[in-house]
Amino acid sequence: MEQITSYLSAFSTVIGLVFFVGIVLWAWSPGRKKANQESADLPFDLPDEFSKDKS
C-alpha cells in the first residue's frame, strides 16, 4: 500500500501543475485582453467618495 501512495502523490502533483499552467495560459491568452483591461479599469470607474460638490 505504501508503494501506491507515492504514485498517487506524484500523480496529484502533476495534475495540479497541469491545471495551474492551464489557468495561467487561459488568463494571459490574447483573447482575454479586453476582459482583463475592463476588469483592471473597474476601480477607476467608481464615483469619488469625497467629492467637493457635497451640500
mmCIF entry with sequence, helices, sheets and N, C-alpha, C, O atoms, coordinates in Angstrom:
data_MODEL
# 
_entry.id   MODEL 
# 
_entity.id                         1 
_entity.type                       polymer 
_entity.pdbx_number_of_molecules   1 
# 
_entity_poly.entity_id                      1 
_entity_poly.type                           'polypeptide(L)' 
_entity_poly.nstd_linkage                   no 
_entity_poly.nstd_monomer                   no 
_entity_poly.pdbx_seq_one_letter_code       MEQITSYLSAFSTVIGLVFFVGIVLWAWSPGRKKANQESADLPFDLPDEFSKDKS 
_entity_poly.pdbx_seq_one_letter_code_can   MEQITSYLSAFSTVIGLVFFVGIVLWAWSPGRKKANQESADLPFDLPDEFSKDKS 
_entity_poly.pdbx_strand_id                 A 
# 
loop_
_entity_poly_seq.entity_id 
_entity_poly_seq.num 
_entity_poly_seq.mon_id 
_entity_poly_seq.hetero 
1 1  MET n 
1 2  GLU n 
1 3  GLN n 
1 4  ILE n 
1 5  THR n 
1 6  SER n 
1 7  TYR n 
1 8  LEU n 
1 9  SER n 
1 10 ALA n 
1 11 PHE n 
1 12 SER n 
1 13 THR n 
1 14 VAL n 
1 15 ILE n 
1 16 GLY n 
1 17 LEU n 
1 18 VAL n 
1 19 PHE n 
1 20 PHE n 
1 21 VAL n 
1 22 GLY n 
1 23 ILE n 
1 24 VAL n 
1 25 LEU n 
1 26 TRP n 
1 27 ALA n 
1 28 TRP n 
1 29 SER n 
1 30 PRO n 
1 31 GLY n 
1 32 ARG n 
1 33 LYS n 
1 34 LYS n 
1 35 ALA n 
1 36 ASN n 
1 37 GLN n 
1 38 GLU n 
1 39 SER n 
1 40 ALA n 
1 41 ASP n 
1 42 LEU n 
1 43 PRO n 
1 44 PHE n 
1 45 ASP n 
1 46 LEU n 
1 47 PRO n 
1 48 ASP n 
1 49 GLU n 
1 50 PHE n 
1 51 SER n 
1 52 LYS n 
1 53 ASP n 
1 54 LYS n 
1 55 SER n 
# 
_struct_asym.id          A 
_struct_asym.entity_id   1 
# 
loop_
_struct_conf.conf_type_id 
_struct_conf.id 
_struct_conf.pdbx_PDB_helix_id 
_struct_conf.beg_label_comp_id 
_struct_conf.beg_label_asym_id 
_struct_conf.beg_label_seq_id 
_struct_conf.pdbx_beg_PDB_ins_code 
_struct_conf.end_label_comp_id 
_struct_conf.end_label_asym_id 
_struct_conf.end_label_seq_id 
_struct_conf.pdbx_end_PDB_ins_code 
_struct_conf.beg_auth_comp_id 
_struct_conf.beg_auth_asym_id 
_struct_conf.beg_auth_seq_id 
_struct_conf.end_auth_comp_id 
_struct_conf.end_auth_asym_id 
_struct_conf.end_auth_seq_id 
_struct_conf.pdbx_PDB_helix_class 
_struct_conf.details 
_struct_conf.pdbx_PDB_helix_length 
HELX_P HELX_P1 AA1 GLU A 2  ? ALA A 27 ? GLU A 2  ALA A 27 1 ? 26 
HELX_P HELX_P2 AA2 PRO A 30 ? ARG A 32 ? PRO A 30 ARG A 32 5 ? 3  
HELX_P HELX_P3 AA3 LYS A 33 ? ASP A 41 ? LYS A 33 ASP A 41 1 ? 9  
HELX_P HELX_P4 AA4 LEU A 42 ? ASP A 45 ? LEU A 42 ASP A 45 5 ? 4  
# 
_struct_conf_type.id          HELX_P 
_struct_conf_type.criteria    ? 
_struct_conf_type.reference   ? 
# 
loop_
_atom_site.group_PDB 
_atom_site.id 
_atom_site.type_symbol 
_atom_site.label_atom_id 
_atom_site.label_alt_id 
_atom_site.label_comp_id 
_atom_site.label_asym_id 
_atom_site.label_entity_id 
_atom_site.label_seq_id 
_atom_site.pdbx_PDB_ins_code 
_atom_site.Cartn_x 
_atom_site.Cartn_y 
_atom_site.Cartn_z 
_atom_site.occupancy 
_atom_site.B_iso_or_equiv 
_atom_site.pdbx_formal_charge 
_atom_site.auth_seq_id 
_atom_site.auth_comp_id 
_atom_site.auth_asym_id 
_atom_site.auth_atom_id 
_atom_site.pdbx_PDB_model_num 
ATOM 1   N N  . MET A 1 1  ? 0.825   -1.199 0.000   1.00 0.00 ? 1  MET A N  1 
ATOM 2   C CA . MET A 1 1  ? 0.000   0.000  0.000   1.00 0.00 ? 1  MET A CA 1 
ATOM 3   C C  . MET A 1 1  ? 0.863   1.254  0.000   1.00 0.00 ? 1  MET A C  1 
ATOM 4   O O  . MET A 1 1  ? 0.465   2.274  -0.562  1.00 0.00 ? 1  MET A O  1 
ATOM 5   N N  . GLU A 1 2  ? 2.039   1.197  0.621   1.00 0.00 ? 2  GLU A N  1 
ATOM 6   C CA . GLU A 1 2  ? 2.916   2.364  0.652   1.00 0.00 ? 2  GLU A CA 1 
ATOM 7   C C  . GLU A 1 2  ? 3.417   2.725  -0.742  1.00 0.00 ? 2  GLU A C  1 
ATOM 8   O O  . GLU A 1 2  ? 3.687   3.890  -1.035  1.00 0.00 ? 2  GLU A O  1 
ATOM 9   N N  . GLN A 1 3  ? 3.536   1.714  -1.595  1.00 0.00 ? 3  GLN A N  1 
ATOM 10  C CA . GLN A 1 3  ? 4.042   1.953  -2.938  1.00 0.00 ? 3  GLN A CA 1 
ATOM 11  C C  . GLN A 1 3  ? 3.037   2.747  -3.777  1.00 0.00 ? 3  GLN A C  1 
ATOM 12  O O  . GLN A 1 3  ? 3.438   3.609  -4.560  1.00 0.00 ? 3  GLN A O  1 
ATOM 13  N N  . ILE A 1 4  ? 1.773   2.478  -3.630  1.00 0.00 ? 4  ILE A N  1 
ATOM 14  C CA . ILE A 1 4  ? 0.754   3.191  -4.402  1.00 0.00 ? 4  ILE A CA 1 
ATOM 15  C C  . ILE A 1 4  ? 0.565   4.618  -3.895  1.00 0.00 ? 4  ILE A C  1 
ATOM 16  O O  . ILE A 1 4  ? 0.168   5.499  -4.658  1.00 0.00 ? 4  ILE A O  1 
ATOM 17  N N  . THR A 1 5  ? 0.841   4.851  -2.631  1.00 0.00 ? 5  THR A N  1 
ATOM 18  C CA . THR A 1 5  ? 0.693   6.191  -2.061  1.00 0.00 ? 5  THR A CA 1 
ATOM 19  C C  . THR A 1 5  ? 1.642   7.176  -2.729  1.00 0.00 ? 5  THR A C  1 
ATOM 20  O O  . THR A 1 5  ? 1.257   8.311  -3.010  1.00 0.00 ? 5  THR A O  1 
ATOM 21  N N  . SER A 1 6  ? 2.864   6.761  -2.983  1.00 0.00 ? 6  SER A N  1 
ATOM 22  C CA . SER A 1 6  ? 3.821   7.655  -3.628  1.00 0.00 ? 6  SER A CA 1 
ATOM 23  C C  . SER A 1 6  ? 3.406   7.945  -5.069  1.00 0.00 ? 6  SER A C  1 
ATOM 24  O O  . SER A 1 6  ? 3.599   9.060  -5.554  1.00 0.00 ? 6  SER A O  1 
ATOM 25  N N  . TYR A 1 7  ? 2.841   6.955  -5.756  1.00 0.00 ? 7  TYR A N  1 
ATOM 26  C CA . TYR A 1 7  ? 2.367   7.183  -7.121  1.00 0.00 ? 7  TYR A CA 1 
ATOM 27  C C  . TYR A 1 7  ? 1.169   8.130  -7.139  1.00 0.00 ? 7  TYR A C  1 
ATOM 28  O O  . TYR A 1 7  ? 1.076   9.001  -8.004  1.00 0.00 ? 7  TYR A O  1 
ATOM 29  N N  . LEU A 1 8  ? 0.264   7.962  -6.194  1.00 0.00 ? 8  LEU A N  1 
ATOM 30  C CA . LEU A 1 8  ? -0.898  8.851  -6.122  1.00 0.00 ? 8  LEU A CA 1 
ATOM 31  C C  . LEU A 1 8  ? -0.475  10.276 -5.798  1.00 0.00 ? 8  LEU A C  1 
ATOM 32  O O  . LEU A 1 8  ? -1.044  11.230 -6.328  1.00 0.00 ? 8  LEU A O  1 
ATOM 33  N N  . SER A 1 9  ? 0.503   10.421 -4.944  1.00 0.00 ? 9  SER A N  1 
ATOM 34  C CA . SER A 1 9  ? 1.010   11.742 -4.600  1.00 0.00 ? 9  SER A CA 1 
ATOM 35  C C  . SER A 1 9  ? 1.652   12.411 -5.819  1.00 0.00 ? 9  SER A C  1 
ATOM 36  O O  . SER A 1 9  ? 1.409   13.588 -6.084  1.00 0.00 ? 9  SER A O  1 
ATOM 37  N N  . ALA A 1 10 ? 2.454   11.676 -6.543  1.00 0.00 ? 10 ALA A N  1 
ATOM 38  C CA . ALA A 1 10 ? 3.102   12.217 -7.740  1.00 0.00 ? 10 ALA A CA 1 
ATOM 39  C C  . ALA A 1 10 ? 2.058   12.555 -8.805  1.00 0.00 ? 10 ALA A C  1 
ATOM 40  O O  . ALA A 1 10 ? 2.152   13.592 -9.462  1.00 0.00 ? 10 ALA A O  1 
ATOM 41  N N  . PHE A 1 11 ? 1.074   11.688 -8.972  1.00 0.00 ? 11 PHE A N  1 
ATOM 42  C CA . PHE A 1 11 ? 0.029   11.912 -9.959  1.00 0.00 ? 11 PHE A CA 1 
ATOM 43  C C  . PHE A 1 11 ? -0.782  13.160 -9.621  1.00 0.00 ? 11 PHE A C  1 
ATOM 44  O O  . PHE A 1 11 ? -1.083  13.957 -10.510 1.00 0.00 ? 11 PHE A O  1 
ATOM 45  N N  . SER A 1 12 ? -1.136  13.339 -8.358  1.00 0.00 ? 12 SER A N  1 
ATOM 46  C CA . SER A 1 12 ? -1.917  14.515 -7.983  1.00 0.00 ? 12 SER A CA 1 
ATOM 47  C C  . SER A 1 12 ? -1.084  15.795 -8.130  1.00 0.00 ? 12 SER A C  1 
ATOM 48  O O  . SER A 1 12 ? -1.635  16.847 -8.456  1.00 0.00 ? 12 SER A O  1 
ATOM 49  N N  . THR A 1 13 ? 0.211   15.724 -7.900  1.00 0.00 ? 13 THR A N  1 
ATOM 50  C CA . THR A 1 13 ? 1.081   16.880 -8.096  1.00 0.00 ? 13 THR A CA 1 
ATOM 51  C C  . THR A 1 13 ? 1.135   17.263 -9.575  1.00 0.00 ? 13 THR A C  1 
ATOM 52  O O  . THR A 1 13 ? 1.052   18.443 -9.916  1.00 0.00 ? 13 THR A O  1 
ATOM 53  N N  . VAL A 1 14 ? 1.271   16.285 -10.433 1.00 0.00 ? 14 VAL A N  1 
ATOM 54  C CA . VAL A 1 14 ? 1.318   16.552 -11.878 1.00 0.00 ? 14 VAL A CA 1 
ATOM 55  C C  . VAL A 1 14 ? -0.014  17.113 -12.360 1.00 0.00 ? 14 VAL A C  1 
ATOM 56  O O  . VAL A 1 14 ? -0.030  18.058 -13.149 1.00 0.00 ? 14 VAL A O  1 
ATOM 57  N N  . ILE A 1 15 ? -1.123  16.557 -11.907 1.00 0.00 ? 15 ILE A N  1 
ATOM 58  C CA . ILE A 1 15 ? -2.440  17.060 -12.304 1.00 0.00 ? 15 ILE A CA 1 
ATOM 59  C C  . ILE A 1 15 ? -2.621  18.501 -11.824 1.00 0.00 ? 15 ILE A C  1 
ATOM 60  O O  . ILE A 1 15 ? -3.129  19.342 -12.565 1.00 0.00 ? 15 ILE A O  1 
ATOM 61  N N  . GLY A 1 16 ? -2.212  18.785 -10.603 1.00 0.00 ? 16 GLY A N  1 
ATOM 62  C CA . GLY A 1 16 ? -2.306  20.155 -10.083 1.00 0.00 ? 16 GLY A CA 1 
ATOM 63  C C  . GLY A 1 16 ? -1.467  21.124 -10.890 1.00 0.00 ? 16 GLY A C  1 
ATOM 64  O O  . GLY A 1 16 ? -1.909  22.238 -11.171 1.00 0.00 ? 16 GLY A O  1 
ATOM 65  N N  . LEU A 1 17 ? -0.269  20.722 -11.267 1.00 0.00 ? 17 LEU A N  1 
ATOM 66  C CA . LEU A 1 17 ? 0.599   21.570 -12.082 1.00 0.00 ? 17 LEU A CA 1 
ATOM 67  C C  . LEU A 1 17 ? -0.007  21.813 -13.457 1.00 0.00 ? 17 LEU A C  1 
ATOM 68  O O  . LEU A 1 17 ? 0.052   22.932 -13.967 1.00 0.00 ? 17 LEU A O  1 
ATOM 69  N N  . VAL A 1 18 ? -0.582  20.795 -14.057 1.00 0.00 ? 18 VAL A N  1 
ATOM 70  C CA . VAL A 1 18 ? -1.213  20.940 -15.370 1.00 0.00 ? 18 VAL A CA 1 
ATOM 71  C C  . VAL A 1 18 ? -2.382  21.918 -15.287 1.00 0.00 ? 18 VAL A C  1 
ATOM 72  O O  . VAL A 1 18 ? -2.527  22.779 -16.155 1.00 0.00 ? 18 VAL A O  1 
ATOM 73  N N  . PHE A 1 19 ? -3.215  21.796 -14.259 1.00 0.00 ? 19 PHE A N  1 
ATOM 74  C CA . PHE A 1 19 ? -4.335  22.725 -14.097 1.00 0.00 ? 19 PHE A CA 1 
ATOM 75  C C  . PHE A 1 19 ? -3.836  24.150 -13.874 1.00 0.00 ? 19 PHE A C  1 
ATOM 76  O O  . PHE A 1 19 ? -4.390  25.091 -14.442 1.00 0.00 ? 19 PHE A O  1 
ATOM 77  N N  . PHE A 1 20 ? -2.804  24.321 -13.060 1.00 0.00 ? 20 PHE A N  1 
ATOM 78  C CA . PHE A 1 20 ? -2.262  25.649 -12.801 1.00 0.00 ? 20 PHE A CA 1 
ATOM 79  C C  . PHE A 1 20 ? -1.737  26.290 -14.085 1.00 0.00 ? 20 PHE A C  1 
ATOM 80  O O  . PHE A 1 20 ? -2.038  27.449 -14.371 1.00 0.00 ? 20 PHE A O  1 
ATOM 81  N N  . VAL A 1 21 ? -0.964  25.549 -14.843 1.00 0.00 ? 21 VAL A N  1 
ATOM 82  C CA . VAL A 1 21 ? -0.425  26.075 -16.105 1.00 0.00 ? 21 VAL A CA 1 
ATOM 83  C C  . VAL A 1 21 ? -1.557  26.388 -17.076 1.00 0.00 ? 21 VAL A C  1 
ATOM 84  O O  . VAL A 1 21 ? -1.501  27.392 -17.786 1.00 0.00 ? 21 VAL A O  1 
ATOM 85  N N  . GLY A 1 22 ? -2.577  25.545 -17.117 1.00 0.00 ? 22 GLY A N  1 
ATOM 86  C CA . GLY A 1 22 ? -3.718  25.796 -17.985 1.00 0.00 ? 22 GLY A CA 1 
ATOM 87  C C  . GLY A 1 22 ? -4.450  27.076 -17.622 1.00 0.00 ? 22 GLY A C  1 
ATOM 88  O O  . GLY A 1 22 ? -4.828  27.843 -18.508 1.00 0.00 ? 22 GLY A O  1 
ATOM 89  N N  . ILE A 1 23 ? -4.654  27.316 -16.348 1.00 0.00 ? 23 ILE A N  1 
ATOM 90  C CA . ILE A 1 23 ? -5.334  28.537 -15.900 1.00 0.00 ? 23 ILE A CA 1 
ATOM 91  C C  . ILE A 1 23 ? -4.491  29.768 -16.227 1.00 0.00 ? 23 ILE A C  1 
ATOM 92  O O  . ILE A 1 23 ? -5.026  30.789 -16.659 1.00 0.00 ? 23 ILE A O  1 
ATOM 93  N N  . VAL A 1 24 ? -3.177  29.678 -16.025 1.00 0.00 ? 24 VAL A N  1 
ATOM 94  C CA . VAL A 1 24 ? -2.301  30.807 -16.342 1.00 0.00 ? 24 VAL A CA 1 
ATOM 95  C C  . VAL A 1 24 ? -2.332  31.097 -17.839 1.00 0.00 ? 24 VAL A C  1 
ATOM 96  O O  . VAL A 1 24 ? -2.426  32.257 -18.240 1.00 0.00 ? 24 VAL A O  1 
ATOM 97  N N  . LEU A 1 25 ? -2.256  30.074 -18.658 1.00 0.00 ? 25 LEU A N  1 
ATOM 98  C CA . LEU A 1 25 ? -2.313  30.272 -20.115 1.00 0.00 ? 25 LEU A CA 1 
ATOM 99  C C  . LEU A 1 25 ? -3.655  30.863 -20.536 1.00 0.00 ? 25 LEU A C  1 
ATOM 100 O O  . LEU A 1 25 ? -3.706  31.729 -21.409 1.00 0.00 ? 25 LEU A O  1 
ATOM 101 N N  . TRP A 1 26 ? -4.728  30.403 -19.927 1.00 0.00 ? 26 TRP A N  1 
ATOM 102 C CA . TRP A 1 26 ? -6.054  30.946 -20.252 1.00 0.00 ? 26 TRP A CA 1 
ATOM 103 C C  . TRP A 1 26 ? -6.153  32.412 -19.848 1.00 0.00 ? 26 TRP A C  1 
ATOM 104 O O  . TRP A 1 26 ? -6.669  33.233 -20.606 1.00 0.00 ? 26 TRP A O  1 
ATOM 105 N N  . ALA A 1 27 ? -5.661  32.744 -18.658 1.00 0.00 ? 27 ALA A N  1 
ATOM 106 C CA . ALA A 1 27 ? -5.769  34.117 -18.161 1.00 0.00 ? 27 ALA A CA 1 
ATOM 107 C C  . ALA A 1 27 ? -4.933  35.089 -18.984 1.00 0.00 ? 27 ALA A C  1 
ATOM 108 O O  . ALA A 1 27 ? -5.329  36.241 -19.156 1.00 0.00 ? 27 ALA A O  1 
ATOM 109 N N  . TRP A 1 28 ? -3.811  34.660 -19.486 1.00 0.00 ? 28 TRP A N  1 
ATOM 110 C CA . TRP A 1 28 ? -2.923  35.537 -20.243 1.00 0.00 ? 28 TRP A CA 1 
ATOM 111 C C  . TRP A 1 28 ? -3.094  35.387 -21.752 1.00 0.00 ? 28 TRP A C  1 
ATOM 112 O O  . TRP A 1 28 ? -2.286  35.928 -22.508 1.00 0.00 ? 28 TRP A O  1 
ATOM 113 N N  . SER A 1 29 ? -4.116  34.673 -22.214 1.00 0.00 ? 29 SER A N  1 
ATOM 114 C CA . SER A 1 29 ? -4.318  34.483 -23.646 1.00 0.00 ? 29 SER A CA 1 
ATOM 115 C C  . SER A 1 29 ? -4.742  35.797 -24.302 1.00 0.00 ? 29 SER A C  1 
ATOM 116 O O  . SER A 1 29 ? -5.384  36.626 -23.657 1.00 0.00 ? 29 SER A O  1 
ATOM 117 N N  . PRO A 1 30 ? -4.397  35.996 -25.561 1.00 0.00 ? 30 PRO A N  1 
ATOM 118 C CA . PRO A 1 30 ? -4.742  37.246 -26.245 1.00 0.00 ? 30 PRO A CA 1 
ATOM 119 C C  . PRO A 1 30 ? -6.246  37.489 -26.332 1.00 0.00 ? 30 PRO A C  1 
ATOM 120 O O  . PRO A 1 30 ? -6.672  38.643 -26.388 1.00 0.00 ? 30 PRO A O  1 
ATOM 121 N N  . GLY A 1 31 ? -7.040  36.464 -26.345 1.00 0.00 ? 31 GLY A N  1 
ATOM 122 C CA . GLY A 1 31 ? -8.487  36.619 -26.416 1.00 0.00 ? 31 GLY A CA 1 
ATOM 123 C C  . GLY A 1 31 ? -9.093  37.227 -25.154 1.00 0.00 ? 31 GLY A C  1 
ATOM 124 O O  . GLY A 1 31 ? -10.216 37.730 -25.194 1.00 0.00 ? 31 GLY A O  1 
ATOM 125 N N  . ARG A 1 32 ? -8.377  37.188 -24.046 1.00 0.00 ? 32 ARG A N  1 
ATOM 126 C CA . ARG A 1 32 ? -8.874  37.735 -22.786 1.00 0.00 ? 32 ARG A CA 1 
ATOM 127 C C  . ARG A 1 32 ? -8.367  39.148 -22.522 1.00 0.00 ? 32 ARG A C  1 
ATOM 128 O O  . ARG A 1 32 ? -8.649  39.714 -21.465 1.00 0.00 ? 32 ARG A O  1 
ATOM 129 N N  . LYS A 1 33 ? -7.627  39.724 -23.461 1.00 0.00 ? 33 LYS A N  1 
ATOM 130 C CA . LYS A 1 33 ? -7.014  41.033 -23.235 1.00 0.00 ? 33 LYS A CA 1 
ATOM 131 C C  . LYS A 1 33 ? -8.069  42.103 -22.944 1.00 0.00 ? 33 LYS A C  1 
ATOM 132 O O  . LYS A 1 33 ? -7.890  42.905 -22.027 1.00 0.00 ? 33 LYS A O  1 
ATOM 133 N N  . LYS A 1 34 ? -9.155  42.127 -23.700 1.00 0.00 ? 34 LYS A N  1 
ATOM 134 C CA . LYS A 1 34 ? -10.191 43.144 -23.496 1.00 0.00 ? 34 LYS A CA 1 
ATOM 135 C C  . LYS A 1 34 ? -10.861 42.969 -22.130 1.00 0.00 ? 34 LYS A C  1 
ATOM 136 O O  . LYS A 1 34 ? -11.065 43.950 -21.414 1.00 0.00 ? 34 LYS A O  1 
ATOM 137 N N  . ALA A 1 35 ? -11.202 41.743 -21.769 1.00 0.00 ? 35 ALA A N  1 
ATOM 138 C CA . ALA A 1 35 ? -11.847 41.485 -20.478 1.00 0.00 ? 35 ALA A CA 1 
ATOM 139 C C  . ALA A 1 35 ? -10.905 41.834 -19.324 1.00 0.00 ? 35 ALA A C  1 
ATOM 140 O O  . ALA A 1 35 ? -11.345 42.375 -18.309 1.00 0.00 ? 35 ALA A O  1 
ATOM 141 N N  . ASN A 1 36 ? -9.629  41.533 -19.470 1.00 0.00 ? 36 ASN A N  1 
ATOM 142 C CA . ASN A 1 36 ? -8.665  41.866 -18.421 1.00 0.00 ? 36 ASN A CA 1 
ATOM 143 C C  . ASN A 1 36 ? -8.526  43.374 -18.279 1.00 0.00 ? 36 ASN A C  1 
ATOM 144 O O  . ASN A 1 36 ? -8.409  43.875 -17.161 1.00 0.00 ? 36 ASN A O  1 
ATOM 145 N N  . GLN A 1 37 ? -8.538  44.108 -19.388 1.00 0.00 ? 37 GLN A N  1 
ATOM 146 C CA . GLN A 1 37 ? -8.425  45.559 -19.322 1.00 0.00 ? 37 GLN A CA 1 
ATOM 147 C C  . GLN A 1 37 ? -9.659  46.176 -18.673 1.00 0.00 ? 37 GLN A C  1 
ATOM 148 O O  . GLN A 1 37 ? -9.546  47.113 -17.882 1.00 0.00 ? 37 GLN A O  1 
ATOM 149 N N  . GLU A 1 38 ? -10.843 45.647 -19.008 1.00 0.00 ? 38 GLU A N  1 
ATOM 150 C CA . GLU A 1 38 ? -12.075 46.135 -18.380 1.00 0.00 ? 38 GLU A CA 1 
ATOM 151 C C  . GLU A 1 38 ? -12.056 45.882 -16.869 1.00 0.00 ? 38 GLU A C  1 
ATOM 152 O O  . GLU A 1 38 ? -12.464 46.741 -16.087 1.00 0.00 ? 38 GLU A O  1 
ATOM 153 N N  . SER A 1 39 ? -11.590 44.725 -16.474 1.00 0.00 ? 39 SER A N  1 
ATOM 154 C CA . SER A 1 39 ? -11.515 44.406 -15.046 1.00 0.00 ? 39 SER A CA 1 
ATOM 155 C C  . SER A 1 39 ? -10.498 45.300 -14.333 1.00 0.00 ? 39 SER A C  1 
ATOM 156 O O  . SER A 1 39 ? -10.710 45.690 -13.185 1.00 0.00 ? 39 SER A O  1 
ATOM 157 N N  . ALA A 1 40 ? -9.410  45.619 -15.004 1.00 0.00 ? 40 ALA A N  1 
ATOM 158 C CA . ALA A 1 40 ? -8.393  46.470 -14.400 1.00 0.00 ? 40 ALA A CA 1 
ATOM 159 C C  . ALA A 1 40 ? -8.895  47.901 -14.228 1.00 0.00 ? 40 ALA A C  1 
ATOM 160 O O  . ALA A 1 40 ? -8.459  48.601 -13.314 1.00 0.00 ? 40 ALA A O  1 
ATOM 161 N N  . ASP A 1 41 ? -9.809  48.345 -15.100 1.00 0.00 ? 41 ASP A N  1 
ATOM 162 C CA . ASP A 1 41 ? -10.322 49.714 -15.041 1.00 0.00 ? 41 ASP A CA 1 
ATOM 163 C C  . ASP A 1 41 ? -11.508 49.877 -14.093 1.00 0.00 ? 41 ASP A C  1 
ATOM 164 O O  . ASP A 1 41 ? -11.914 51.007 -13.820 1.00 0.00 ? 41 ASP A O  1 
ATOM 165 N N  . LEU A 1 42 ? -12.070 48.792 -13.590 1.00 0.00 ? 42 LEU A N  1 
ATOM 166 C CA . LEU A 1 42 ? -13.255 48.871 -12.737 1.00 0.00 ? 42 LEU A CA 1 
ATOM 167 C C  . LEU A 1 42 ? -13.089 49.772 -11.511 1.00 0.00 ? 42 LEU A C  1 
ATOM 168 O O  . LEU A 1 42 ? -13.993 50.560 -11.235 1.00 0.00 ? 42 LEU A O  1 
ATOM 169 N N  . PRO A 1 43 ? -11.995 49.701 -10.767 1.00 0.00 ? 43 PRO A N  1 
ATOM 170 C CA . PRO A 1 43 ? -11.881 50.570 -9.582  1.00 0.00 ? 43 PRO A CA 1 
ATOM 171 C C  . PRO A 1 43 ? -11.895 52.062 -9.922  1.00 0.00 ? 43 PRO A C  1 
ATOM 172 O O  . PRO A 1 43 ? -12.298 52.885 -9.100  1.00 0.00 ? 43 PRO A O  1 
ATOM 173 N N  . PHE A 1 44 ? -11.459 52.401 -11.117 1.00 0.00 ? 44 PHE A N  1 
ATOM 174 C CA . PHE A 1 44 ? -11.392 53.804 -11.507 1.00 0.00 ? 44 PHE A CA 1 
ATOM 175 C C  . PHE A 1 44 ? -12.726 54.315 -12.047 1.00 0.00 ? 44 PHE A C  1 
ATOM 176 O O  . PHE A 1 44 ? -12.902 55.522 -12.215 1.00 0.00 ? 44 PHE A O  1 
ATOM 177 N N  . ASP A 1 45 ? -13.663 53.409 -12.319 1.00 0.00 ? 45 ASP A N  1 
ATOM 178 C CA . ASP A 1 45 ? -14.978 53.791 -12.821 1.00 0.00 ? 45 ASP A CA 1 
ATOM 179 C C  . ASP A 1 45 ? -15.957 54.117 -11.700 1.00 0.00 ? 45 ASP A C  1 
ATOM 180 O O  . ASP A 1 45 ? -17.064 54.584 -11.966 1.00 0.00 ? 45 ASP A O  1 
ATOM 181 N N  . LEU A 1 46 ? -15.569 53.879 -10.463 1.00 0.00 ? 46 LEU A N  1 
ATOM 182 C CA . LEU A 1 46 ? -16.440 54.147 -9.326  1.00 0.00 ? 46 LEU A CA 1 
ATOM 183 C C  . LEU A 1 46 ? -16.521 55.651 -9.068  1.00 0.00 ? 46 LEU A C  1 
ATOM 184 O O  . LEU A 1 46 ? -15.572 56.378 -9.363  1.00 0.00 ? 46 LEU A O  1 
ATOM 185 N N  . PRO A 1 47 ? -17.625 56.119 -8.531  1.00 0.00 ? 47 PRO A N  1 
ATOM 186 C CA . PRO A 1 47 ? -17.699 57.550 -8.214  1.00 0.00 ? 47 PRO A CA 1 
ATOM 187 C C  . PRO A 1 47 ? -16.776 57.889 -7.039  1.00 0.00 ? 47 PRO A C  1 
ATOM 188 O O  . PRO A 1 47 ? -16.472 57.039 -6.202  1.00 0.00 ? 47 PRO A O  1 
ATOM 189 N N  . ASP A 1 48 ? -16.343 59.135 -7.001  1.00 0.00 ? 48 ASP A N  1 
ATOM 190 C CA . ASP A 1 48 ? -15.483 59.572 -5.908  1.00 0.00 ? 48 ASP A CA 1 
ATOM 191 C C  . ASP A 1 48 ? -16.277 59.620 -4.611  1.00 0.00 ? 48 ASP A C  1 
ATOM 192 O O  . ASP A 1 48 ? -17.426 60.062 -4.595  1.00 0.00 ? 48 ASP A O  1 
ATOM 193 N N  . GLU A 1 49 ? -15.664 59.167 -3.530  1.00 0.00 ? 49 GLU A N  1 
ATOM 194 C CA . GLU A 1 49 ? -16.338 59.167 -2.229  1.00 0.00 ? 49 GLU A CA 1 
ATOM 195 C C  . GLU A 1 49 ? -16.327 60.549 -1.602  1.00 0.00 ? 49 GLU A C  1 
ATOM 196 O O  . GLU A 1 49 ? -17.262 60.919 -0.892  1.00 0.00 ? 49 GLU A O  1 
ATOM 197 N N  . PHE A 1 50 ? -15.292 61.302 -1.855  1.00 0.00 ? 50 PHE A N  1 
ATOM 198 C CA . PHE A 1 50 ? -15.127 62.606 -1.224  1.00 0.00 ? 50 PHE A CA 1 
ATOM 199 C C  . PHE A 1 50 ? -15.140 63.705 -2.285  1.00 0.00 ? 50 PHE A C  1 
ATOM 200 O O  . PHE A 1 50 ? -14.135 64.377 -2.514  1.00 0.00 ? 50 PHE A O  1 
ATOM 201 N N  . SER A 1 51 ? -16.265 63.872 -2.910  1.00 0.00 ? 51 SER A N  1 
ATOM 202 C CA . SER A 1 51 ? -16.325 64.916 -3.939  1.00 0.00 ? 51 SER A CA 1 
ATOM 203 C C  . SER A 1 51 ? -16.560 66.273 -3.283  1.00 0.00 ? 51 SER A C  1 
ATOM 204 O O  . SER A 1 51 ? -17.083 66.349 -2.171  1.00 0.00 ? 51 SER A O  1 
ATOM 205 N N  . LYS A 1 52 ? -16.180 67.327 -3.964  1.00 0.00 ? 52 LYS A N  1 
ATOM 206 C CA . LYS A 1 52 ? -16.302 68.690 -3.427  1.00 0.00 ? 52 LYS A CA 1 
ATOM 207 C C  . LYS A 1 52 ? -17.715 69.244 -3.589  1.00 0.00 ? 52 LYS A C  1 
ATOM 208 O O  . LYS A 1 52 ? -18.022 70.316 -3.069  1.00 0.00 ? 52 LYS A O  1 
ATOM 209 N N  . ASP A 1 53 ? -18.574 68.523 -4.304  1.00 0.00 ? 53 ASP A N  1 
ATOM 210 C CA . ASP A 1 53 ? -19.924 69.011 -4.575  1.00 0.00 ? 53 ASP A CA 1 
ATOM 211 C C  . ASP A 1 53 ? -20.920 68.657 -3.487  1.00 0.00 ? 53 ASP A C  1 
ATOM 212 O O  . ASP A 1 53 ? -22.124 68.767 -3.719  1.00 0.00 ? 53 ASP A O  1 
ATOM 213 N N  . LYS A 1 54 ? -20.482 68.242 -2.324  1.00 0.00 ? 54 LYS A N  1 
ATOM 214 C CA . LYS A 1 54 ? -21.417 67.867 -1.239  1.00 0.00 ? 54 LYS A CA 1 
ATOM 215 C C  . LYS A 1 54 ? -22.116 69.125 -0.707  1.00 0.00 ? 54 LYS A C  1 
ATOM 216 O O  . LYS A 1 54 ? -21.495 70.178 -0.556  1.00 0.00 ? 54 LYS A O  1 
ATOM 217 N N  . SER A 1 55 ? -23.382 68.997 -0.434  1.00 0.00 ? 55 SER A N  1 
ATOM 218 C CA . SER A 1 55 ? -24.138 70.151 0.070   1.00 0.00 ? 55 SER A CA 1 
ATOM 219 C C  . SER A 1 55 ? -24.345 70.038 1.563   1.00 0.00 ? 55 SER A C  1 
ATOM 220 O O  . SER A 1 55 ? -24.961 70.915 2.170   1.00 0.00 ? 55 SER A O  1 
# 
